[in-house]
Amino acid sequence: MVPWKTVHHIIQCPRCQLPLRNPFTPACGHSLCSHHPPPPGTLVQPKLDVTINKVIALLGRLLDDDEPRSPTVRTRPDSPSPPPDRPHKRPRLHSHDSQEDEDTDDLLSHLRALHLWNNRFEKELLTELSCEICFMLLYNPITTPCQHTFCAKCLYRSLDHSSLCPLCRDKPPGFSFFENHPPNHTIELLIATAFPEMYAERAEAIAAEERDARLDTPIFVCTLIFPGHPTALHFFEPRYRLMLRRCLEQPVPSFGMAPAPGVTAAQIDYGTMLEVRSVQMLPDGRSMVETWSTYRFRILERGTLDGYTVGRIERIDDIPDSPALPPEPSNAELMQICTSFLNQLRRGTAPWVVQRLNNVYGPPPTDPAQFAYWVALVLPIDDYEKARLLPIRSARLRLRLVVHWIEQLNSNWWFNSGCVIT
């Protein structure tokens, strides 16, 4: 049962230590009476906090009109003590049986009325402390400059789709304003005091939802990426902005990248894991993200979570080549064929292609396991064909496939004429 006196005590102004009057909540999260000067830098008089003012109005309305009155308990004429403040059952005396029965009935009637009043107060208070987006008890409540309060996660999701307040359509500051924004301390204390069990259940439900969301690997369906290379990404779609926020909550922020299927190409079930190295949040909620590709994976099962792809994945690692027989040609010979092809490109009509490869991804790696990926980036063939490198678990077989592509390119008349653009 919600103790209304405790609720009334919580709604106090931290500045004047009196009950809040027409309160507003600045960006610091501490609610103040409206007659106090606003925080420095405030250009206009703040609006009134909608939720807290509704709670104050609820308290005033119920206390003024509907609070049950304590029953009057009759006393013996010769008793010098005044009527007690709280009704209680006195020891029954045989000469006052009828009087005591009336007192007992009054007491029971008062307790029933008080119980109904408390239930009504608790129900209406819960309504006022519910989020207007998810219609559940507020969790980590954030008050916007227009003085509407929402769950933090609900507000973030809303800003992914629109920069306007979900209720009044006022335009709040940019997305960066609400990053690490402190909660409304008065509302948070009200909820934790009045509904502790419900608040704990809400926290457990949100934590379980996040755990379930992290069971499956988020996959950004965009382009082909090979392991061991940097990748810069621009997140602007609401679904991928949500995906990025969830990734950043993990101990090691990461997500998968898989190439999008082409018009005639089938869906590709292989991708590369990207580890987030740095994130720059823009004021409108977009993000510039720098990542590093770490390892390959196979998508065993895929689904959709809040609009983006998630999957159950299996990591793919190389299997060492058997040293029983010396390979022919050797890895060094295969790498030399690739190097000769790159030199051919440098001498052709588009030397900038290889130069850009050097500038973006660095010089050619000496490790055969990474060398095939590096060369494949510059080959003028379709990404769907290049994706055949992802499931191969032998560095030598990848080199042989790249050499096969080079031989096909060299056999084409248009490539021998110097054109390298498809």
Residue pairs with C-beta under 8 A, 6 or more apart in sequence:
1 118
1 119
1 122
2 118
2 121
2 122
2 125
2 194
2 195
4 59
4 62
4 63
4 118
4 121
6 193
6 194
7 55
7 59
7 125
7 190
7 193
7 194
8 19
8 59
10 186
10 189
10 190
10 193
11 19
11 20
11 23
11 52
11 55
11 56
11 59
11 186
11 190
12 18
12 19
12 20
13 19
13 20
13 21
13 23
13 31
13 32
13 33
13 36
14 30
14 31
14 32
15 32
15 33
15 36
16 33
16 36
18 33
19 56
20 31
20 32
20 33
20 52
20 56
20 186
21 33
21 34
21 35
22 33
22 34
22 35
22 48
22 53
23 31
23 32
23 33
23 34
23 48
23 49
23 52
23 53
23 56
23 186
24 31
24 32
24 34
24 38
24 46
24 47
24 48
24 49
24 147
25 31
25 32
25 49
25 52
25 143
25 147
25 149
25 184
25 186
26 32
26 38
26 39
26 42
26 46
27 39
27 145
27 177
27 181
27 182
28 39
28 182
29 143
29 181
29 182
29 183
29 184
29 185
30 185
30 186
31 49
31 52
31 184
31 185
31 186
34 46
34 48
38 45
38 46
46 145
46 147
47 145
47 146
47 147
48 147
49 143
49 147
49 149
49 184
50 147
50 148
50 149
51 128
51 129
51 141
51 143
51 148
51 149
51 184
51 187
52 184
52 186
52 187
54 128
55 125
55 128
55 129
55 190
58 121
58 124
58 125
58 128
62 117
62 120
62 121
62 124
66 117
66 120
67 117
68 110
68 113
68 114
68 117
69 110
70 85
70 86
70 87
70 110
71 87
71 103
71 106
71 107
71 109
71 110
72 83
72 106
73 83
73 84
73 87
73 88
73 90
73 103
73 106
74 99
74 102
74 103
75 81
75 83
76 96
87 103
87 106
87 107
87 110
88 107
89 100
89 103
89 104
89 107
90 100
90 103
92 100
93 100
122 194
125 194
126 137
126 195
126 198
129 137
129 138
129 187
129 190
129 191
129 194
129 195
130 136
130 137
130 138
131 137
131 138
131 139
131 141
131 149
131 150
131 151
131 154
132 148
132 150
132 166
132 167
133 150
133 151
133 154
133 155
133 157
133 158
133 166
134 151
134 154
136 151
136 202
137 191
137 195
137 198
137 199
137 202
138 149
138 150
138 151
138 187
138 191
139 151
139 152
139 153
139 199
139 202
139 203
139 206
140 151
140 152
140 153
140 183
140 188
141 149
141 150
141 151
141 152
141 183
141 184
141 187
141 188
141 191
142 149
142 150
142 151
142 152
142 155
142 178
142 181
142 183
142 184
143 149
143 184
143 187
144 150
144 155
144 165
144 170
144 172
145 170
145 172
145 173
146 165
146 167
146 168
146 170
146 172
148 165
148 166
148 167
148 168
149 184
149 187
150 158
150 166
152 178
152 181
152 183
153 206
155 178
156 178
156 242
156 245
157 238
157 242
158 166
159 175
159 178
159 285
160 238
160 239
160 241
160 242
160 285
161 238
163 171
163 172
163 174
163 175
163 284
163 285
164 170
164 171
164 172
165 171
165 172
172 178
173 283
174 282
174 283
174 284
174 285
175 281
175 282
175 283
175 284
175 285
176 281
176 282
176 283
177 283
179 281
191 199
192 199
210 246
210 249
213 246
213 305
213 310
214 246
214 250
216 303
216 305
216 310
216 311
216 312
217 255
217 256
217 273
217 297
217 310
217 311
217 312
217 313
218 243
218 246
218 247
218 255
218 256
218 305
218 308
218 309
218 310
219 255
219 256
219 257
219 258
219 271
219 299
219 302
219 308
219 309
219 310
219 311
220 233
220 240
220 243
220 255
220 256
220 257
220 258
220 274
220 308
220 309
221 258
221 259
221 260
221 309
222 233
222 257
222 258
222 259
222 260
223 257
223 259
223 260
223 383
224 259
224 383
224 386
224 387
225 231
225 257
225 271
225 272
225 274
225 293
226 272
226 293
226 373
226 374
226 376
226 377
226 389
226 390
227 272
227 293
227 294
227 295
227 296
227 370
227 373
228 293
228 365
228 370
228 373
229 292
229 293
229 361
229 373
229 377
230 277
230 290
230 291
230 292
230 293
230 360
230 361
231 257
231 274
231 290
231 291
231 292
231 293
232 288
232 289
232 290
232 291
233 288
233 289
233 290
233 291
234 286
234 287
234 288
234 289
235 241
235 244
235 286
235 287
235 288
235 289
236 286
238 307
239 306
239 307
239 308
240 308
241 285
241 286
241 287
242 306
242 307
242 308
243 255
243 306
243 308
244 255
244 276
244 279
244 287
244 289
247 253
247 254
247 255
247 276
248 276
248 279
252 275
253 275
253 276
254 273
254 274
254 275
254 276
254 294
255 273
255 274
255 276
256 271
256 272
256 273
256 274
256 297
256 299
256 311
256 313
257 271
257 272
257 273
257 274
257 293
258 268
258 270
258 271
258 272
258 299
258 309
259 268
259 271
259 383
259 384
259 387
261 267
261 268
261 384
262 382
262 383
262 384
265 382
265 384
268 384
268 387
268 390
269 298
269 299
270 296
270 297
270 298
270 299
270 316
270 387
270 390
270 391
271 296
271 297
271 299
271 313
271 390
272 293
272 294
272 295
272 296
272 297
272 390
273 293
273 294
273 295
273 296
273 297
273 315
274 291
274 292
274 293
274 294
275 291
275 292
275 293
275 294
276 289
276 290
276 291
277 290
277 291
277 292
278 289
278 290
279 287
279 288
279 289
279 290
280 287
280 288
280 289
281 287
282 288
295 315
295 316
295 317
296 315
296 316
296 390
296 391
297 313
297 314
297 315
297 316
298 313
298 314
298 316
298 391
299 311
299 312
299 313
300 311
300 312
300 313
300 314
301 311
301 312
302 309
302 310
302 311
302 312
303 309
303 310
303 311
304 310
316 390
316 391
316 393
317 393
318 369
318 393
318 394
318 395
319 393
319 394
321 327
321 394
321 395
321 396
327 396
331 368
331 395
331 396
331 399
334 368
334 396
334 399
334 400
334 402
334 403
335 368
335 371
335 399
337 403
337 406
338 371
338 372
338 375
338 399
338 402
338 403
338 406
339 364
341 375
341 406
341 409
341 410
342 354
342 364
342 375
342 378
345 351
345 353
345 354
345 378
345 420
346 354
346 355
348 418
348 420
349 418
349 419
349 420
350 420
350 421
353 378
353 420
354 378
357 374
357 377
357 378
361 374
361 377
364 371
364 374
364 375
365 371
365 374
367 395
368 395
368 396
368 399
369 395
369 398
371 399
372 389
372 395
372 398
372 399
372 401
372 402
373 389
373 398
375 402
376 386
376 389
376 402
376 405
379 386
379 402
379 405
379 406
379 409
380 409
380 420
380 421
380 422
381 405
381 409
381 422
385 405
388 401
389 398
389 401
389 402
392 398
392 401
409 415
410 416
